Amino acid sequence: RRRAPGVRSANRLAGVFTATVLLLAAATLAVKLRGGAPHALDDAIALLVVTCPCALALATPLAIPAAVGRAAGRGILVKGGDALELLAAPGTLVLDKTGTLTEGRTALVAWHGDPSVRALVLALEAGSSHPQAEAFRRAWPEVAAPEATGVRHVVGAGIEGLVDGRRVRVGSPRFVAEAMAASGAVVAPGAADAAGHPVAVPEDATPVHVVVDSVLVAVAGVGDALRADAAEALAALRARGWRTRLLSGDAPRVAAAVGRALGFAPHEVTGGASPEEKLATVQREKARAAATGGGRVVMVGDGVNDAAAIAAADGGIGVHGGAEACLATADIYLTRPGLAPLVELTEGAARTLRVIRRNIGFSIGYNLVGASLAMAGIISPLIAAILMPAASITVVLGSWLGSTFARARVAPEAS
């Protein structure tokens, strides 16, 4: 079972508190008996009764489940209290681009090459759920595709297989270049510019190259619109003290264009990152944060490419519509699209920490006052028995009524 660090700390504090109360009760009894006080035993008993380790021990365990339940009502699913607690203080947010900062619905914005190649591309992408494959299918609904065999997906790079006896590879320029290396960089007419180089696609589009039998036959460009709330949400997160980084598997120039649009500094943007490079980047961020006291590192993503980085981060957040592998490793899943739930999550986590601190402060204050009154002989065991459960009830109500997440329920949207 996952426990938040605050829960473990509260349990340890409750143990120390109980030992301290026993020592104070014994000291009260001994001192008052030696002084001949007539109610020495009553005062010692009142001290044991009025002090309430329950309130102290329940301060965190009650607040976190209440907050997790409220978050679920807002479409924010939290696997454990530890994940909620680590988001209470700002650190570093590493964000994927496609499907996280963008809509995740890529569209074909450019095509240079032989139109007959489209059927080969559709054949390869027929069984793929990647946004790029969806873009091709939406662009060419009228094209009949043959059957592909031996299809192999290369995570973060592309797809290859046999179509009508021809070896076809579709993916990033680096991925297809491997297929061209053996026979030399051959570029077919239509896919090359006047200098014989592959045609460039618009800056904000991701280049997708198509190689057939080691010849580059087509260059496509796919684009993905930014989420409507992305800029506003990132501004709110930065205002709360979060350091943001953009980490994308798309071409560096595409990532740079998105970064400029969303207010990322150039050094905060990394494009063309493979799953292994994303993992390495998160590990470097963790090492830097540990060395500088920069807080926790949280990875936010939605794809298979992000799964290893999400697992390696201090906390992982999967966003609406994410791949199963990504969601399996994430600590928190946002069932609502957009980045507004991420802002709500960080704000709710900070408010949850304030509720916990308020509960602990009340518990300590109550016990100090109650113990002082009992040791002074001002309250009897009967009065102490009446006061003791009031402390626990107050902590329970404080946790339940605390303003962590909004009470209004939000139905998750279909993927």
C-alpha positions as CSV (number, residue, x, y, z in Angstrom):
1,R,0.0,0.0,0.0
2,R,1.3,3.4,-1.0
3,R,1.6,5.9,1.9
4,A,2.4,9.6,1.7
5,P,5.5,10.8,3.5
6,G,3.3,12.9,5.7
7,V,1.4,9.9,6.9
8,R,4.6,8.1,7.9
9,S,5.8,11.3,9.7
10,A,2.5,11.7,11.5
11,N,2.6,8.1,12.7
12,R,6.2,8.6,14.1
13,L,5.2,11.8,15.7
14,A,2.2,10.1,17.4
15,G,4.5,7.5,18.8
16,V,6.8,10.1,20.3
17,F,3.8,12.0,21.6
18,T,2.3,8.9,23.4
19,A,5.6,8.2,25.1
20,T,5.9,11.9,26.2
21,V,2.4,11.9,27.6
22,L,3.1,8.8,29.7
23,L,6.2,10.4,31.1
24,L,4.3,13.6,31.9
25,A,1.5,11.7,33.6
26,A,4.0,9.7,35.8
27,A,5.9,12.9,36.7
28,T,2.6,14.7,37.6
29,L,1.6,11.8,39.8
30,A,5.0,11.7,41.5
31,V,5.3,15.4,42.1
32,K,1.8,15.9,43.4
33,L,2.0,12.8,45.7
34,R,5.2,14.1,47.2
35,G,3.6,17.5,47.7
36,G,0.6,15.9,49.4
37,A,-2.0,17.1,46.8
38,P,-5.3,15.4,47.4
39,H,-6.2,14.9,43.7
40,A,-2.8,13.7,42.4
41,L,-4.2,10.5,40.9
42,D,-7.2,12.3,39.4
43,D,-4.9,14.9,37.7
44,A,-2.6,12.2,36.3
45,I,-5.6,10.3,34.9
46,A,-7.1,13.5,33.5
47,L,-3.8,14.1,31.7
48,L,-3.9,10.6,30.1
49,V,-7.5,11.0,29.1
50,V,-7.6,14.6,27.7
51,T,-4.5,14.2,25.5
52,C,-5.4,12.8,22.2
53,P,-2.8,11.1,20.0
54,C,-5.7,10.0,17.7
55,A,-6.2,13.6,16.4
56,L,-2.5,13.9,15.7
57,A,-2.3,10.5,14.0
58,L,-5.4,11.2,11.9
59,A,-4.4,14.7,10.8
60,T,-2.8,13.5,7.5
61,P,-4.5,10.1,6.9
62,L,-7.9,11.7,6.9
63,A,-7.0,14.8,4.8
64,I,-5.4,12.9,1.9
65,P,-8.2,10.4,1.2
66,A,-10.7,13.2,1.4
67,A,-8.7,15.2,-1.1
68,V,-8.2,12.1,-3.4
69,G,-12.0,11.5,-3.4
70,R,-12.7,15.2,-4.3
71,A,-10.0,15.0,-7.0
72,A,-11.7,11.9,-8.5
73,G,-15.0,13.9,-8.7
74,R,-13.1,16.4,-10.8
75,G,-11.8,13.8,-13.2
76,I,-8.3,13.6,-11.6
77,L,-7.5,10.0,-10.6
78,V,-4.7,9.8,-8.0
79,K,-3.2,6.4,-7.3
80,G,-1.7,7.3,-3.9
81,G,-1.4,10.1,-1.3
82,D,2.4,10.3,-2.0
83,A,1.7,11.5,-5.5
84,L,-0.6,14.2,-4.3
85,E,1.8,15.3,-1.6
86,L,4.8,15.7,-4.0
87,L,2.8,18.1,-6.2
88,A,2.0,20.4,-3.2
89,A,5.3,22.2,-3.7
90,P,6.6,23.5,-7.1
91,G,9.4,21.7,-8.9
92,T,10.1,20.8,-12.5
93,L,7.4,19.8,-15.0
94,V,8.7,18.0,-18.0
95,L,5.9,18.0,-20.7
96,D,5.5,15.9,-23.8
97,K,4.2,17.8,-26.8
98,T,1.9,15.6,-28.9
99,G,-1.4,14.9,-27.1
100,T,-0.2,16.9,-24.0
101,L,0.4,20.4,-25.2
102,T,-1.3,19.8,-28.5
103,E,-4.7,18.2,-29.4
104,G,-3.1,14.9,-30.4
105,R,-5.1,14.9,-33.6
106,T,-2.5,15.4,-36.3
107,A,-3.5,16.4,-39.8
108,L,-1.6,16.0,-43.1
109,V,-0.5,19.5,-44.1
110,A,2.0,18.7,-46.9
111,W,2.7,15.9,-49.3
112,H,5.5,15.8,-51.9
113,G,5.9,12.7,-54.0
114,D,4.2,10.1,-56.1
115,P,0.5,9.9,-55.3
116,S,0.5,6.1,-55.9
117,V,2.6,5.7,-52.7
118,R,-0.3,6.7,-50.6
119,A,-1.8,3.2,-50.8
120,L,1.5,1.7,-49.5
121,V,1.5,4.2,-46.6
122,L,-2.1,3.3,-45.6
123,A,-1.3,-0.4,-45.8
124,L,1.5,0.0,-43.3
125,E,-0.5,2.3,-41.0
126,A,-3.7,0.2,-41.1
127,G,-3.3,-1.4,-37.7
128,S,-1.6,1.6,-36.0
129,S,-3.4,3.9,-33.5
130,H,-0.6,6.5,-33.7
131,P,-1.9,10.1,-34.3
132,Q,0.3,10.1,-37.5
133,A,-1.5,7.1,-38.8
134,E,-4.9,8.7,-38.1
135,A,-3.8,11.8,-40.0
136,F,-3.0,9.7,-43.1
137,R,-6.3,7.8,-42.9
138,R,-8.3,11.1,-42.5
139,A,-6.5,12.7,-45.4
140,W,-7.1,9.8,-47.9
141,P,-10.4,8.1,-47.1
142,E,-10.9,7.2,-50.7
143,V,-7.6,5.4,-51.2
144,A,-7.8,1.6,-51.2
145,A,-4.9,0.0,-49.3
146,P,-3.5,-3.5,-50.0
147,E,-2.5,-5.8,-47.2
148,A,0.9,-5.4,-45.4
149,T,2.9,-8.2,-43.9
150,G,5.8,-8.3,-41.5
151,V,4.8,-5.0,-40.0
152,R,7.2,-3.8,-37.3
153,H,6.7,-0.7,-35.1
154,V,9.8,1.1,-33.9
155,V,8.8,3.2,-30.9
156,G,9.5,6.8,-31.3
157,A,10.8,6.3,-34.9
158,G,8.3,4.8,-37.4
159,I,6.9,1.7,-39.0
160,E,8.1,-0.7,-41.7
161,G,6.9,-3.8,-43.5
162,L,6.3,-5.5,-46.8
163,V,3.5,-4.3,-49.2
164,D,3.0,-6.1,-52.5
165,G,6.5,-7.5,-52.2
166,R,8.1,-4.0,-51.7
167,R,9.8,-3.0,-48.4
168,V,8.2,0.2,-47.2
169,R,9.4,2.3,-44.3
170,V,7.5,5.4,-43.0
171,G,8.8,7.6,-40.2
172,S,11.2,10.2,-39.1
173,P,14.1,11.3,-41.4
174,R,16.6,9.6,-39.1
175,F,14.6,6.4,-39.1
176,V,14.3,6.1,-42.9
177,A,17.9,7.2,-43.5
178,E,18.9,3.8,-42.1
179,A,17.1,2.1,-44.9
180,M,18.7,4.3,-47.6
181,A,22.2,3.9,-46.2
182,A,23.0,0.6,-47.9
183,S,22.1,1.8,-51.4
184,G,23.0,5.5,-51.0
185,A,20.8,8.4,-50.4
186,V,18.5,8.1,-53.4
187,V,15.6,10.6,-53.7
188,A,12.9,10.1,-56.3
189,P,11.6,13.0,-58.3
190,G,8.8,14.8,-56.6
191,A,10.3,14.2,-53.1
192,A,13.4,16.3,-53.9
193,D,14.0,20.0,-54.3
194,A,16.1,21.6,-57.2
195,A,19.3,20.7,-55.4
196,G,18.3,17.0,-55.1
197,H,17.6,17.2,-51.3
198,P,14.4,16.0,-49.6
199,V,11.7,18.7,-49.8
200,A,11.3,20.7,-46.6
201,V,7.9,20.9,-44.9
202,P,6.5,23.9,-43.0
203,E,8.4,24.8,-39.8
204,D,5.5,23.9,-37.5
205,A,4.9,20.5,-39.1
206,T,6.7,17.2,-38.4
207,P,8.5,15.7,-41.4
208,V,7.5,12.1,-42.3
209,H,9.6,10.4,-45.0
210,V,8.5,7.4,-47.0
211,V,11.1,5.0,-48.3
212,V,10.3,2.2,-50.8
213,D,13.0,-0.3,-51.5
214,S,15.7,2.0,-50.1
215,V,14.5,5.0,-52.2
216,L,13.0,8.1,-50.7
217,V,9.8,8.5,-52.7
218,A,7.7,10.9,-50.7
219,V,8.0,13.6,-48.0
220,A,4.9,14.4,-45.9
221,G,4.3,17.0,-43.2
222,V,1.9,16.5,-40.3
223,G,0.8,19.2,-37.9
224,D,-1.0,19.3,-34.6
225,A,-2.9,22.2,-33.2
226,L,-2.0,23.5,-29.7
227,R,-4.5,22.9,-27.0
228,A,-6.7,26.1,-26.5
229,D,-5.8,26.3,-22.8
230,A,-2.1,25.4,-23.1
231,A,-0.6,28.9,-23.0
232,E,-2.8,30.0,-20.1
233,A,-2.2,26.9,-18.1
234,L,1.6,27.1,-18.5
235,A,1.5,30.7,-17.4
236,A,-0.4,29.7,-14.3
237,L,2.0,26.9,-13.5
238,R,5.0,29.1,-13.9
239,A,3.4,31.8,-11.7
240,R,3.1,29.1,-9.0
241,G,6.8,28.5,-9.2
242,W,6.9,25.5,-11.4
243,R,9.9,25.2,-13.8
244,T,8.7,23.9,-17.2
245,R,10.5,21.9,-19.9
246,L,9.3,20.7,-23.3
247,L,10.5,17.2,-24.3
248,S,9.3,15.9,-27.6
249,G,10.0,13.1,-30.0
250,D,9.1,15.4,-32.9
251,A,11.7,17.1,-35.1
252,P,13.7,19.7,-33.2
253,R,12.5,22.6,-35.3
254,V,8.8,21.6,-34.7
255,A,9.4,21.4,-31.0
256,A,11.2,24.8,-31.1
257,A,8.2,26.4,-32.9
258,V,5.8,25.0,-30.3
259,G,8.1,26.1,-27.5
260,R,8.2,29.7,-28.8
261,A,4.5,29.8,-29.1
262,L,4.1,28.7,-25.5
263,G,6.7,30.8,-23.9
264,F,9.5,28.2,-23.4
265,A,13.0,29.5,-23.4
266,P,15.2,27.9,-26.1
267,H,17.2,25.9,-23.5
268,E,13.9,24.5,-22.1
269,V,13.0,22.8,-25.4
270,T,14.3,19.4,-26.6
271,G,13.1,17.9,-29.8
272,G,13.8,14.7,-31.7
273,A,14.1,12.8,-28.4
274,S,13.8,9.0,-28.5
275,P,12.2,7.1,-25.5
276,E,15.7,6.4,-24.2
277,E,16.6,10.1,-24.5
278,K,13.5,11.2,-22.7
279,L,14.4,8.8,-19.9
280,A,17.9,10.1,-19.8
281,T,16.6,13.7,-19.7
282,V,14.3,13.0,-16.8
283,Q,17.2,11.4,-14.9
284,R,19.4,14.4,-15.5
285,E,16.7,16.7,-14.3
286,K,16.3,14.7,-11.1
287,A,20.1,14.8,-10.5
288,R,20.1,18.6,-11.1
289,A,17.2,19.1,-8.8
290,A,18.8,17.0,-6.1
291,A,22.0,19.0,-6.3
292,T,20.4,22.4,-6.3
293,G,17.3,21.8,-4.1
294,G,15.1,22.4,-7.1
295,G,12.2,20.2,-5.9
296,R,10.6,17.2,-7.4
297,V,10.6,16.3,-11.2
298,V,7.2,15.4,-12.7
299,M,6.8,14.0,-16.2
300,V,3.5,14.7,-18.0
301,G,2.8,12.7,-21.2
302,D,0.3,10.5,-23.0
303,G,2.3,8.1,-25.3
304,V,4.2,4.9,-25.2
305,N,7.3,7.0,-25.9
306,D,6.8,8.7,-22.5
307,A,6.2,5.6,-20.3
308,A,9.8,5.0,-19.3
309,A,10.3,8.7,-18.4
310,I,7.1,8.8,-16.5
311,A,8.2,5.7,-14.5
312,A,11.6,7.3,-13.8
313,A,10.3,10.7,-12.6
314,D,9.5,11.5,-9.0
315,G,5.9,11.7,-10.2
316,G,4.2,10.8,-13.4
317,I,1.0,12.2,-14.9
318,G,-0.9,10.6,-17.8
319,V,-3.2,12.9,-19.7
320,H,-6.6,12.3,-21.3
321,G,-6.5,9.8,-24.2
322,G,-3.1,8.5,-23.2
323,A,-1.7,5.1,-24.3
324,E,-2.2,2.2,-21.9
325,A,1.5,1.8,-21.2
326,C,1.7,5.4,-20.3
327,L,-1.3,5.2,-17.9
328,A,0.0,2.1,-16.3
329,T,3.1,3.8,-15.1
330,A,1.6,7.2,-14.2
331,D,0.8,8.1,-10.6
332,I,-2.1,10.4,-11.6
333,Y,-4.4,10.3,-14.6
334,L,-6.3,13.3,-15.9
335,T,-9.6,12.1,-17.5
336,R,-10.4,15.6,-18.8
337,P,-8.7,16.9,-21.9
338,G,-6.5,20.0,-21.8
339,L,-4.0,21.3,-19.3
340,A,-6.5,23.1,-17.0
341,P,-6.8,19.9,-14.9
342,L,-3.1,20.0,-14.4
343,V,-3.3,23.5,-12.9
344,E,-6.2,22.4,-10.8
345,L,-4.2,19.4,-9.6
346,T,-1.2,21.4,-8.4
347,E,-3.5,24.0,-6.7
348,G,-5.6,21.3,-5.0
349,A,-2.4,19.5,-3.8
350,A,-1.1,22.7,-2.3
351,R,-4.5,23.3,-0.5
352,T,-4.4,19.7,0.8
353,L,-1.0,20.3,2.4
354,R,-2.4,23.4,4.1
355,V,-5.3,21.3,5.5
356,I,-2.9,18.8,6.8
357,R,-0.8,21.5,8.5
358,R,-3.9,23.1,10.0
359,N,-5.0,19.7,11.4
360,I,-1.6,19.1,12.9
361,G,-1.4,22.6,14.3
362,F,-4.8,22.2,15.9
363,S,-3.9,18.8,17.3
364,I,-0.7,20.0,18.9
365,G,-2.3,23.2,20.2
366,Y,-5.2,21.2,21.7
367,N,-2.9,18.7,23.4
368,L,-0.7,21.5,24.9
369,V,-3.6,23.3,26.4
370,G,-5.3,20.1,27.6
371,A,-2.2,18.7,29.2
372,S,-1.4,22.0,30.9
373,L,-5.0,22.2,32.3
374,A,-4.8,18.6,33.6
375,M,-1.4,19.0,35.2
376,A,-2.6,22.2,36.9
377,G,-5.6,20.3,38.3
378,I,-8.1,22.6,36.6
379,I,-10.0,19.8,34.8
380,S,-11.3,16.5,36.2
381,P,-11.1,13.1,34.5
382,L,-14.8,13.5,33.6
383,I,-14.3,16.8,31.9
384,A,-11.2,15.4,30.2
385,A,-13.3,12.5,28.8
386,I,-15.7,15.0,27.3
387,L,-13.0,17.1,25.7
388,M,-10.9,14.3,24.2
389,P,-13.3,13.1,21.5
390,A,-13.9,16.7,20.5
391,A,-10.4,16.9,19.2
392,S,-10.8,13.9,16.9
393,I,-14.2,15.1,15.7
394,T,-12.7,18.5,14.9
395,V,-9.9,16.9,12.8
396,V,-12.4,14.7,11.0
397,L,-14.6,17.7,10.1
398,G,-11.6,19.8,9.2
399,S,-10.4,17.1,6.7
400,W,-13.9,16.6,5.2
401,L,-14.8,20.2,4.9
402,G,-11.3,21.4,3.9
403,S,-11.2,23.3,0.6
404,T,-8.9,21.0,-1.4
405,F,-10.6,20.4,-4.7
406,A,-13.9,21.9,-5.9
407,R,-17.0,19.8,-5.0
408,A,-18.6,20.0,-8.4
409,R,-18.4,16.8,-10.3
410,V,-17.0,16.7,-13.8
411,A,-17.9,13.8,-16.1
412,P,-14.8,12.5,-18.0
413,E,-15.1,13.0,-21.8
414,A,-14.8,10.1,-24.1
415,S,-11.5,9.5,-25.8
